[in-house]
Amino acid sequence: TPEQVRAAAAAFRVYVSAGPRDADGDYIVDHSVLTFLVDPDGAFRDCYGRSRTAEELARSVRAHMDSYEPLPPAGQE
């Protein structure tokens, strides 16, 4: 829903703004250009902007994968 999109944008602190609609009802969305790394538990791990090289991004993702430890099941902390 639009409310969920706004909540996700706020949670990740990204900028998003829909431009005016044209005669066909189409519009352009201006937004942050970022890629987020979220682990299998849904936790934020890293954020990558356009200045990162493919090699840097791959090294970071690999490091996060290698160090990942799942969260214990609820109630078993």
MMTF fields as JSON, N, C-alpha, C and O atoms, coordinates in Angstrom:
{
  "mmtfVersion": "1.0.0",
  "mmtfProducer": "UNKNOWN",
  "numBonds": 307,
  "numAtoms": 308,
  "numGroups": 77,
  "numChains": 1,
  "numModels": 1,
  "chainsPerModel": [1],
  "groupsPerChain": [77],
  "chainIdList": ["A"],
  "bondAtomList": [4, 2, 8, 6, 12, 10, 16, 14, 20, 18, 24, 22, 28, 26, 32, 30, 36, 34, 40, 38, 44, 42, 48, 46, 52, 50, 56, 54, 60, 58, 64, 62, 68, 66, 72, 70, 76, 74, 80, 78, 84, 82, 88, 86, 92, 90, 96, 94, 100, 98, 104, 102, 108, 106, 112, 110, 116, 114, 120, 118, 124, 122, 128, 126, 132, 130, 136, 134, 140, 138, 144, 142, 148, 146, 152, 150, 156, 154, 160, 158, 164, 162, 168, 166, 172, 170, 176, 174, 180, 178, 184, 182, 188, 186, 192, 190, 196, 194, 200, 198, 204, 202, 208, 206, 212, 210, 216, 214, 220, 218, 224, 222, 228, 226, 232, 230, 236, 234, 240, 238, 244, 242, 248, 246, 252, 250, 256, 254, 260, 258, 264, 262, 268, 266, 272, 270, 276, 274, 280, 278, 284, 282, 288, 286, 292, 290, 296, 294, 300, 298, 304, 302],
  "bondOrderList": [1, 1, 1, 1, 1, 1, 1, 1, 1, 1, 1, 1, 1, 1, 1, 1, 1, 1, 1, 1, 1, 1, 1, 1, 1, 1, 1, 1, 1, 1, 1, 1, 1, 1, 1, 1, 1, 1, 1, 1, 1, 1, 1, 1, 1, 1, 1, 1, 1, 1, 1, 1, 1, 1, 1, 1, 1, 1, 1, 1, 1, 1, 1, 1, 1, 1, 1, 1, 1, 1, 1, 1, 1, 1, 1, 1],
  "groupList": [{"groupName": "THR", "atomNameList": ["N", "CA", "C", "O"], "elementList": ["N", "C", "C", "O"], "formalChargeList": [0, 0, 0, 0], "bondAtomList": [1, 0, 2, 1, 3, 2], "bondOrderList": [1, 1, 2], "singleLetterCode": "T", "chemCompType": "L-PEPTIDE LINKING"}, {"groupName": "PRO", "atomNameList": ["N", "CA", "C", "O"], "elementList": ["N", "C", "C", "O"], "formalChargeList": [0, 0, 0, 0], "bondAtomList": [1, 0, 2, 1, 3, 2], "bondOrderList": [1, 1, 2], "singleLetterCode": "P", "chemCompType": "L-PEPTIDE LINKING"}, {"groupName": "GLU", "atomNameList": ["N", "CA", "C", "O"], "elementList": ["N", "C", "C", "O"], "formalChargeList": [0, 0, 0, 0], "bondAtomList": [1, 0, 2, 1, 3, 2], "bondOrderList": [1, 1, 2], "singleLetterCode": "E", "chemCompType": "L-PEPTIDE LINKING"}, {"groupName": "GLN", "atomNameList": ["N", "CA", "C", "O"], "elementList": ["N", "C", "C", "O"], "formalChargeList": [0, 0, 0, 0], "bondAtomList": [1, 0, 2, 1, 3, 2], "bondOrderList": [1, 1, 2], "singleLetterCode": "Q", "chemCompType": "L-PEPTIDE LINKING"}, {"groupName": "VAL", "atomNameList": ["N", "CA", "C", "O"], "elementList": ["N", "C", "C", "O"], "formalChargeList": [0, 0, 0, 0], "bondAtomList": [1, 0, 2, 1, 3, 2], "bondOrderList": [1, 1, 2], "singleLetterCode": "V", "chemCompType": "L-PEPTIDE LINKING"}, {"groupName": "ARG", "atomNameList": ["N", "CA", "C", "O"], "elementList": ["N", "C", "C", "O"], "formalChargeList": [0, 0, 0, 0], "bondAtomList": [1, 0, 2, 1, 3, 2], "bondOrderList": [1, 1, 2], "singleLetterCode": "R", "chemCompType": "L-PEPTIDE LINKING"}, {"groupName": "ALA", "atomNameList": ["N", "CA", "C", "O"], "elementList": ["N", "C", "C", "O"], "formalChargeList": [0, 0, 0, 0], "bondAtomList": [1, 0, 2, 1, 3, 2], "bondOrderList": [1, 1, 2], "singleLetterCode": "A", "chemCompType": "L-PEPTIDE LINKING"}, {"groupName": "PHE", "atomNameList": ["N", "CA", "C", "O"], "elementList": ["N", "C", "C", "O"], "formalChargeList": [0, 0, 0, 0], "bondAtomList": [1, 0, 2, 1, 3, 2], "bondOrderList": [1, 1, 2], "singleLetterCode": "F", "chemCompType": "L-PEPTIDE LINKING"}, {"groupName": "TYR", "atomNameList": ["N", "CA", "C", "O"], "elementList": ["N", "C", "C", "O"], "formalChargeList": [0, 0, 0, 0], "bondAtomList": [1, 0, 2, 1, 3, 2], "bondOrderList": [1, 1, 2], "singleLetterCode": "Y", "chemCompType": "L-PEPTIDE LINKING"}, {"groupName": "SER", "atomNameList": ["N", "CA", "C", "O"], "elementList": ["N", "C", "C", "O"], "formalChargeList": [0, 0, 0, 0], "bondAtomList": [1, 0, 2, 1, 3, 2], "bondOrderList": [1, 1, 2], "singleLetterCode": "S", "chemCompType": "L-PEPTIDE LINKING"}, {"groupName": "GLY", "atomNameList": ["N", "CA", "C", "O"], "elementList": ["N", "C", "C", "O"], "formalChargeList": [0, 0, 0, 0], "bondAtomList": [1, 0, 2, 1, 3, 2], "bondOrderList": [1, 1, 2], "singleLetterCode": "G", "chemCompType": "PEPTIDE LINKING"}, {"groupName": "ASP", "atomNameList": ["N", "CA", "C", "O"], "elementList": ["N", "C", "C", "O"], "formalChargeList": [0, 0, 0, 0], "bondAtomList": [1, 0, 2, 1, 3, 2], "bondOrderList": [1, 1, 2], "singleLetterCode": "D", "chemCompType": "L-PEPTIDE LINKING"}, {"groupName": "ILE", "atomNameList": ["N", "CA", "C", "O"], "elementList": ["N", "C", "C", "O"], "formalChargeList": [0, 0, 0, 0], "bondAtomList": [1, 0, 2, 1, 3, 2], "bondOrderList": [1, 1, 2], "singleLetterCode": "I", "chemCompType": "L-PEPTIDE LINKING"}, {"groupName": "HIS", "atomNameList": ["N", "CA", "C", "O"], "elementList": ["N", "C", "C", "O"], "formalChargeList": [0, 0, 0, 0], "bondAtomList": [1, 0, 2, 1, 3, 2], "bondOrderList": [1, 1, 2], "singleLetterCode": "H", "chemCompType": "L-PEPTIDE LINKING"}, {"groupName": "LEU", "atomNameList": ["N", "CA", "C", "O"], "elementList": ["N", "C", "C", "O"], "formalChargeList": [0, 0, 0, 0], "bondAtomList": [1, 0, 2, 1, 3, 2], "bondOrderList": [1, 1, 2], "singleLetterCode": "L", "chemCompType": "L-PEPTIDE LINKING"}, {"groupName": "CYS", "atomNameList": ["N", "CA", "C", "O"], "elementList": ["N", "C", "C", "O"], "formalChargeList": [0, 0, 0, 0], "bondAtomList": [1, 0, 2, 1, 3, 2], "bondOrderList": [1, 1, 2], "singleLetterCode": "C", "chemCompType": "L-PEPTIDE LINKING"}, {"groupName": "MET", "atomNameList": ["N", "CA", "C", "O"], "elementList": ["N", "C", "C", "O"], "formalChargeList": [0, 0, 0, 0], "bondAtomList": [1, 0, 2, 1, 3, 2], "bondOrderList": [1, 1, 2], "singleLetterCode": "M", "chemCompType": "L-PEPTIDE LINKING"}],
  "groupTypeList": [0, 1, 2, 3, 4, 5, 6, 6, 6, 6, 6, 7, 5, 4, 8, 4, 9, 6, 10, 1, 5, 11, 6, 11, 10, 11, 8, 12, 4, 11, 13, 9, 4, 14, 0, 7, 14, 4, 11, 1, 11, 10, 6, 7, 5, 11, 15, 8, 10, 5, 9, 5, 0, 6, 2, 2, 14, 6, 5, 9, 4, 5, 6, 13, 16, 11, 9, 8, 2, 1, 14, 1, 1, 6, 10, 3, 2],
  "groupIdList": [1, 2, 3, 4, 5, 6, 7, 8, 9, 10, 11, 12, 13, 14, 15, 16, 17, 18, 19, 20, 21, 22, 23, 24, 25, 26, 27, 28, 29, 30, 31, 32, 33, 34, 35, 36, 37, 38, 39, 40, 41, 42, 43, 44, 45, 46, 47, 48, 49, 50, 51, 52, 53, 54, 55, 56, 57, 58, 59, 60, 61, 62, 63, 64, 65, 66, 67, 68, 69, 70, 71, 72, 73, 74, 75, 76, 77],
  "secStructList": [7, 2, 2, 2, 2, 2, 2, 2, 2, 2, 2, 2, 6, 7, 7, 3, 3, 3, 7, 7, 7, 7, 6, 6, 1, 7, 7, 7, 3, 3, 3, 7, 7, 7, 3, 3, 3, 3, 7, 6, 6, 1, 7, 3, 3, 3, 3, 3, 7, 6, 6, 1, 7, 2, 2, 2, 2, 2, 2, 2, 2, 2, 2, 2, 2, 2, 2, 7, 7, 7, 7, 7, 7, 6, 6, 7, 7],
  "xCoordList": [0.846, 0.0, 0.887, 2.065, 0.344, 1.139, 1.666, 2.776, 0.876, 1.312, 2.504, 3.423, 2.505, 3.625, 4.889, 5.988, 4.739, 5.891, 6.473, 7.691, 5.616, 6.095, 6.795, 7.828, 6.244, 6.855, 8.216, 9.161, 8.327, 9.61, 10.633, 11.783, 10.229, 11.147, 11.627, 12.809, 10.734, 11.12, 12.047, 13.018, 11.76, 12.581, 14.01, 14.958, 14.165, 15.496, 16.09, 17.192, 15.353, 15.796, 16.164, 17.208, 15.29, 15.502, 14.574, 13.496, 15.029, 14.243, 13.434, 13.956, 12.168, 11.323, 10.277, 9.673, 10.076, 9.103, 8.545, 9.295, 7.244, 6.586, 6.397, 5.927, 6.77, 6.597, 5.167, 4.327, 4.903, 3.545, 3.197, 4.07, 1.93, 1.447, 1.33, 1.0, 1.611, 1.446, 0.031, -0.795, -0.246, -1.589, -2.043, -3.244, -1.109, -1.449, -1.552, -1.886, -1.269, -1.299, 0.025, 0.126, 1.044, 2.359, 3.108, 2.81, 4.076, 4.884, 6.261, 6.456, 7.197, 8.563, 8.714, 8.189, 9.434, 9.696, 11.174, 12.04, 11.452, 12.803, 13.06, 12.214, 14.226, 14.487, 15.975, 16.795, 16.31, 17.686, 18.131, 17.333, 19.417, 19.963, 20.879, 22.081, 20.281, 21.005, 20.568, 19.448, 21.464, 21.14, 21.353, 22.4, 20.365, 20.44, 20.679, 20.108, 21.526, 21.759, 21.002, 21.25, 20.08, 19.258, 19.509, 19.486, 19.75, 20.062, 18.793, 17.687, 18.943, 17.762, 16.782, 15.617, 17.252, 16.373, 15.652, 14.832, 15.959, 15.325, 16.053, 15.536, 17.251, 18.021, 18.867, 19.479, 18.895, 19.728, 21.194, 21.599, 21.996, 23.421, 24.32, 25.365, 23.953, 24.817, 24.028, 22.92, 24.617, 23.999, 25.08, 26.194, 24.76, 25.741, 25.239, 24.149, 26.05, 25.74, 26.456, 27.159, 26.273, 26.846, 28.365, 29.003, 28.949, 30.403, 31.149, 32.362, 30.452, 31.097, 31.294, 30.41, 32.454, 32.706, 32.051, 31.683, 31.916, 31.352, 32.206, 31.677, 33.511, 34.411, 34.224, 34.209, 34.083, 33.86, 32.542, 32.464, 31.516, 30.207, 30.269, 29.742, 30.905, 31.016, 31.787, 31.396, 32.887, 33.66, 32.823, 32.866, 32.063, 31.223, 30.135, 29.919, 29.454, 28.395, 28.983, 28.41, 30.107, 30.756, 31.127, 30.921, 31.669, 32.041, 30.806, 30.852, 29.711, 28.477, 27.95, 27.461, 28.049, 27.598, 28.451, 27.932, 29.762, 30.671, 30.499, 30.732, 30.094, 29.965, 28.527, 28.271, 27.597, 26.181, 25.937, 26.388, 25.219, 24.738, 23.246, 22.857, 22.406, 20.958, 20.569, 21.201, 19.526, 18.981, 18.358, 17.798, 18.44, 17.774, 16.255, 15.745, 15.536, 14.075, 13.516, 14.093, 12.398, 11.756, 11.587, 11.161, 11.927, 11.769, 12.964, 12.984, 13.966, 15.147, 16.406, 17.497, 16.257, 17.431, 18.327, 19.371],
  "yCoordList": [-1.186, 0.0, 1.243, 1.161, 2.366, 3.603, 3.885, 4.392, 3.56, 3.783, 2.898, 3.345, 1.66, 0.751, 1.219, 1.102, 1.743, 2.264, 3.461, 3.563, 4.368, 5.521, 5.072, 5.631, 4.071, 3.57, 2.939, 3.149, 2.175, 1.556, 2.63, 2.552, 3.625, 4.715, 5.433, 5.754, 5.684, 6.356, 5.474, 5.968, 4.188, 3.276, 3.202, 3.112, 3.24, 3.159, 4.532, 4.637, 5.582, 6.966, 7.269, 7.855, 6.858, 7.163, 8.294, 8.496, 9.008, 10.092, 9.542, 8.798, 9.902, 9.522, 10.616, 11.116, 10.976, 12.01, 11.774, 11.743, 11.611, 11.436, 12.801, 13.744, 12.891, 14.14, 14.278, 13.411, 15.369, 15.588, 14.574, 14.096, 14.263, 13.327, 14.058, 15.242, 13.317, 13.891, 13.595, 13.08, 13.912, 13.737, 12.284, 12.018, 11.342, 9.915, 9.369, 8.2, 10.203, 9.745, 9.162, 8.694, 9.184, 8.685, 9.741, 10.932, 9.299, 10.234, 9.638, 8.427, 10.491, 10.095, 10.159, 11.064, 9.195, 9.196, 9.49, 8.762, 10.547, 10.887, 10.159, 10.183, 9.511, 8.737, 8.566, 8.786, 8.17, 7.837, 6.665, 5.793, 6.654, 5.556, 4.75, 5.003, 3.78, 2.96, 1.511, 1.216, 0.624, -0.795, -1.192, -0.911, -1.84, -2.237, -3.727, -4.516, -4.108, -5.513, -5.835, -5.243, -6.779, -7.217, -8.709, -9.464, -9.136, -10.548, -11.405, -10.867, -12.728, -13.606, -13.38, -13.767, -12.754, -12.446, -11.118, -10.732, -10.417, -9.135, -7.948, -6.831, -8.171, -7.087, -6.369, -7.003, -5.049, -4.23, -4.531, -4.571, -4.742, -5.035, -3.995, -3.67, -3.46, -2.481, -1.74, -2.13, -0.681, 0.155, 0.534, 0.885, 0.466, 0.729, 1.815, 1.718, 2.842, 3.902, 3.665, 2.669, 4.579, 4.42, 4.552, 4.179, 5.07, 5.252, 3.945, 3.876, 2.919, 1.634, 0.848, 0.801, 0.239, -0.584, -1.951, -2.337, -2.664, -4.015, -4.898, -5.722, -4.729, -5.533, -5.217, -6.132, -3.946, -3.555, -4.116, -4.647, -3.991, -4.501, -6.018, -6.532, -6.731, -8.189, -8.581, -9.52, -7.873, -8.173, -7.964, -8.772, -6.877, -6.58, -7.634, -8.126, -7.975, -8.985, -10.316, -10.969, -10.717, -11.971, -11.946, -12.932, -10.83, -10.718, -10.856, -11.522, -10.226, -10.349, -11.783, -12.292, -12.422, -13.815, -14.728, -15.607, -14.503, -15.348, -15.174, -16.112, -13.984, -13.72, -13.849, -13.633, -14.193, -14.276, -15.389, -16.522, -15.037, -16.015, -15.757, -14.648, -16.76, -16.557, -16.148, -16.539, -15.361, -15.025, -16.26, -17.09, -16.401, -17.548, -17.41, -16.293, -18.522, -18.449, -17.626, -17.592, -16.975, -16.144, -16.94, -18.095, -16.305, -16.946, -17.802, -18.363, -17.916, -18.717, -17.872, -18.364, -16.604, -15.724, -16.093, -15.468],
  "zCoordList": [0.0, 0.0, 0.0, 0.347, -0.377, -0.314, 1.096, 1.257, 2.101, 3.482, 3.825, 4.512, 3.361, 3.615, 2.906, 3.45, 1.705, 0.969, 1.716, 1.863, 2.187, 2.953, 4.231, 4.599, 4.908, 6.147, 5.866, 6.627, 4.791, 4.436, 4.087, 4.519, 3.315, 2.96, 4.219, 4.336, 5.144, 6.386, 7.22, 7.794, 7.289, 8.095, 7.57, 8.35, 6.236, 5.641, 5.343, 4.804, 5.697, 5.508, 4.054, 3.769, 3.154, 1.744, 1.313, 1.871, 0.316, -0.252, -1.411, -2.241, -1.47, -2.596, -2.813, -1.864, -4.083, -4.399, -5.795, -6.771, -5.89, -7.191, -7.832, -7.195, -9.098, -9.835, -10.331, -10.091, -11.018, -11.536, -12.629, -13.353, -12.731, -13.756, -15.095, -15.149, -16.174, -17.504, -18.003, -17.25, -19.242, -19.807, -19.784, -19.727, -19.828, -19.783, -18.364, -18.172, -17.374, -15.986, -15.516, -14.382, -16.374, -15.993, -15.192, -15.286, -14.408, -13.635, -13.381, -13.484, -13.052, -12.727, -11.211, -10.562, -10.66, -9.229, -9.008, -9.493, -8.284, -7.883, -6.56, -5.666, -6.434, -5.219, -4.979, -5.87, -3.758, -3.424, -4.283, -4.627, -4.627, -5.416, -4.495, -4.404, -3.822, -2.851, -2.978, -3.395, -2.614, -2.517, -1.065, -0.482, -0.493, 0.909, 1.02, 0.267, 1.963, 2.27, 3.551, 4.602, 3.446, 4.576, 4.752, 3.781, 5.997, 6.206, 6.217, 6.18, 6.269, 6.237, 7.395, 7.305, 8.482, 9.607, 9.423, 10.256, 8.328, 8.057, 8.656, 8.632, 9.196, 9.813, 8.768, 7.909, 8.851, 7.98, 8.267, 9.429, 7.223, 7.395, 6.758, 7.323, 5.602, 4.947, 3.881, 3.512, 3.408, 2.384, 1.386, 1.776, 0.112, -0.937, -1.876, -2.44, -2.03, -2.979, -4.296, -4.464, -5.216, -6.553, -6.568, -7.552, -5.507, -5.492, -5.204, -5.407, -4.739, -4.446, -5.735, -6.59, -5.859, -7.044, -6.857, -5.747, -7.956, -7.89, -6.987, -6.242, -7.051, -6.225, -4.74, -3.916, -4.389, -2.992, -2.481, -1.373, -3.298, -2.913, -2.711, -1.724, -3.633, -3.523, -2.271, -1.578, -1.965, -0.75, 0.503, 1.431, 0.524, 1.682, 1.867, 2.974, 0.779, 0.87, 1.34, 2.212, 0.777, 1.173, 2.658, 3.365, 3.126, 4.548, 5.44, 6.474, 5.036, 5.821, 5.784, 6.792, 4.641, 4.535, 5.422, 6.11, 5.392, 6.169, 7.676, 8.439, 8.106, 9.543, 10.049, 11.234, 9.175, 9.559, 10.572, 10.404, 11.614, 12.589, 12.774, 13.141, 12.526, 12.652, 14.072, 15.054, 14.142, 15.446, 16.069, 15.354, 17.385, 18.021, 17.867, 17.777, 17.837, 17.75, 18.915, 20.001, 18.668, 19.708, 20.987, 20.968, 22.094, 23.4, 23.791, 24.886, 22.913, 23.222, 23.247, 22.959, 23.59, 23.609, 24.725, 24.91]
}
